[in-house]
Amino acid sequence: MKSLILLLLLSSSNLIANNWYTDLEAAQNAAIASNKLILVDFWATWCGPCKAMDRDVWSDQEIQKIMQNYIPLRVDFDTQRQLNMQYGVKGIPYVVIMDPNGKVIHNNLGYTNKTETMRVLQKYKLNLSFLQVESAYYKRKPSYATALRLAQKYLDYSLYLDKDLRRPILNITEEYLEEAQELLDEEQANYAMISQKLDLLLTNVDLYQGNYRKVERFLKKKVDEEELRKYNWGLYTFLNYCMAIENGEEAQIDKWTVELDKLKNASVYKTRIKNLQETS
């Protein structure tokens, strides 16, 4: 694993003035190696507001200092049309903050002054070391398995963030889970188990986002408990326990507490419950 991170770091040398990368691949490699998000500036030489941001914002010493928490990438609107299409860029300046694999956490169209830019950069200056291994494996080989593992890491990571940061992180968690569903092959032997797990994890995202009605609708569906007990009983128990707590249903709390205590990895779920309660 260390050799993979080293290779990513060594390949990340495509820099221009003011330490802007100009190549997305290189910026992604650097982001994984340094555990940072990517700050993307879509711009053009003819763009007046872009020049104003260079003068008023990007060249400011305070801004440059906080930008050290990011991997900065500058995308030429005129020459990198594919990236414009990929990220739906129809006007500039267009500033994006994305994770090392290109999932968008924040975006803004138009000129932004120093104060607002500073507020955004302060908000998202995250350390992604918790996600490094999974991000590197996903970058090397996107598959249902690597997308699933990364989504699970993001789910856990979200519980250590403030509420205003949790939602954008959960949004990209959902993207990874949906991508895993698309990459999952119906012909593989464990399809039913993985598909069920993805449904449970998507419902877990709803739980963390406070979409309790969606969680309740999912849990009221007829389920094959025998199949759940084989593979995904822990997740199902966790969801039911959290909803019993949310609804204040004493009988259900007692029922799912018993089931929770039976789990081999009960301590993992109890830690998640504790973190969720502390940050809700």
N, C-alpha and C positions, 0 to 999 in steps of 0.2 A: 504494500500500500504506500509506503514512504517513497518508493521508486516512482510510482505513478504520479504522486503529488509533485515530486522533483521534476519529472518530465514536463508536467503542465507548467510549472514555474519557469523552467528554462526556455520554453517555447513562447513565453509572454514578453517579447522584446520589441513589439511593434508600437513605438511611441513617437509622438511629435512634440512640438513646443508645448510648454506648460503640462507635460506629462499626460496628454490625451492619447489614448489608443485610437487607432483608425480601423482596426480589424476586430470584428465581433468574436471570432474564434479565439484570438489571442487574449482579448479582454476576459472571456469566459474562463480560460485556463488560469489567468492571473487571479481571478476572483475565487476560484476553487482553492488555489494554492494559498491564498492570503486570508481566506474566510471572510470575504467582503461582498457586499452587493455592488452592482454595476450602475454607475450614473451615466446616462446616455444623453447627449445633446445633438439633436437633429438640427442642422444648420446649413447655410449656404453663404458664399462670398457676397452675393448681391442683397442679402437679407438685412435691412436696416435694424429691426429689433434684435437680430442675432448679434450684430456689431455692438449695439447698445448694451447687451448682456455681457459681452466680452469686456467692454469698458467699465461698466458699473458693478458687475457681479463677479464673473469668473476670475478677473484679475485682482480682486480685492484680497488682501492678505488674510483676513478672518475667514473668508470663504475658502481660500486655498488651504488653509489649515484644516478646516473640517472636511474638506474633500479628500484628505488623506485617509479617511475612513471608508473610502469607496475606490473602485476601479473606474476611472473616467474614460468614457468612449465617445468620440466625436464622429458623427455619421454625416457625410456630405449628401444633402438632399438631392442634388443633381446627378450624382454618379452611382449612388447605392440604392437604386430603385427597388430592388427586391426587398431590402430591409424596410423601405417605406411601406410597401404593400403588406409585408408580414406584420408590421405593427400599426397599420392603419393610419399612417402619417399623411395628412392632407394639407397641413400648413406648418410653418415654422416661425419662431423657434418652438420646438417640441421636446420637452424634457421628460425622460423616463427613468425610473428606478426599477431595476429588474434583478432577479436572483441569478446565480451563476449559470443556470441553464436557460435563461431567457424568458422566464415567467414574470409578467409585469406586476409590480406591487403598487406603483404610483405613476401617474402621468399628468402632464400639464401642457396645454397649448397656449402660446403667446408669451410676451415679455413678462418676466417676474422680477421684481426688485430684490435688492439684497436682503431686506428684512424677511420677506416671505420665503426666499430661497434658503436662508439660514434656518428658518423654522422647519422647513421640510427636511433639510439635510440633518438637522439635529434629531428629528423624530425617527429617521430610518437608519441611523448609524449603528447597525446591528453587527454583532460578532457571530458568524455562522460556523464556528468550529464544531458545534454540536452536529452539524449536517455534512461535514466535509467528506467523510468516507462515502456516504450514500450519493452525494452530489458527484463525486469523482467517478463512481461506478456507472451512474446514470449517463454522465457525459460520454464515457467510453463506449457504452452499449445500451441505448434506450430499449427497454423491454417492459413487459408487464411487471416482471419481478423487480427490476431496478426502480421503476416508477412507483410501485407499491411500497417498497422499503423507504423511499424518500418521502412519500406522503405520510407514512407512519411517523417518521422522524419529525416532519413539520407539525403534525398533530401534537406530539409531545412538546415540541419547542414552543408552540403557541401558548401553552399554559404558563410559561415563564415570562410572558410579555404583558405589558399593560393592555387594558381592554381596547384602547384606540389603535393599537398595533396588531392585536389579535385578528381582527377581521380581515385585513389585507393578506395576512399570512395564511389564514384559513381559506381565503379565496384561491390562492395558488395551490394549497393542499388539495382542494376540490379538483383543480385542473389536472394535477398528477393522477388522482384517482380515476378521473374520466379517461385520461390517456391510457391508464393501465387496463381499463375495460375495453378500450378499442384495440389494444395490442394482445389481449387475451384470446387464445385460440380455442374455439369450441370443441376441437377434436382432442385436446390434451386430456389426460386422465384425471387431473385434479380440477377441471373446469368448474364443476358445480361448487366445490369448496371455495375456490378463489373468487368466483362470482358472488357467492354469498358473503364472503368477507368484505368485498368491495362495497356491497350494499350496506353492510353494517358500518363500515368506516365513513361512508358518505353521510349516514345518519349520525355518526359521531361528530362530523363537522357541523351538522345542524344543531346538535346539542350544545357544542361550544359557542355557536353563534346565537344561541338563545331562541332558535326556531322550534319551540317545544311542541307546537301543534303538529309539525311535520314528523317529529320524533314519535309522538303518540300515534299518529296514523300508521307509521311503519310498524310499531310494536303491536298494534291491534290486528295486523294481518295474520292470517292463518300460517303457522310455521311448522316445519317438521322438526320437532324438538330432538328426535333421535339423531338427525343429521347435524343439528346445531351442537349437541353434546359431543359429537365426535371431533369437531374441528373448531367451531367458533363460539362455544358456549361462554367463554370469558367475556368477549365483547358484548354479547347479548345480555349477560348478567349485569355488566357495567351499565349499559344503557337503561335497563329496567330499574336498577337501583337508583341511578341519578334522577330518573323521572319520578320514582316513588318519593324521593326526598323533595323534589321540586313541588310535588302535589300534596305533600304532607300526609300521605296515606300510610298510617302506622302498620297495618297488616301487611301491606306490600313491602314496606321497609324491612320488616322482620323476615319476610319470605326471602327477599333477595340478599339480605345480610347473610343468611345461612348459606345461600348458594355462593356468595362471594368468598366466604371463609373456606369453602371446599376447594377453591381453585388452587392449583399448584403455584401460580404466579399472582396470588391474591395481593401480595405486597405492592406489586406494580400498579394494579388497579386502585389500591387504596391511596397510593401516592398521587395518582391522577385526580382522584376524588378530592383529596386535600388541597392540591394546587388549584383545582377548579373552584372550590369553595372560597379559597383565599383571594382569588382574583375576580370573582363574579361581582 
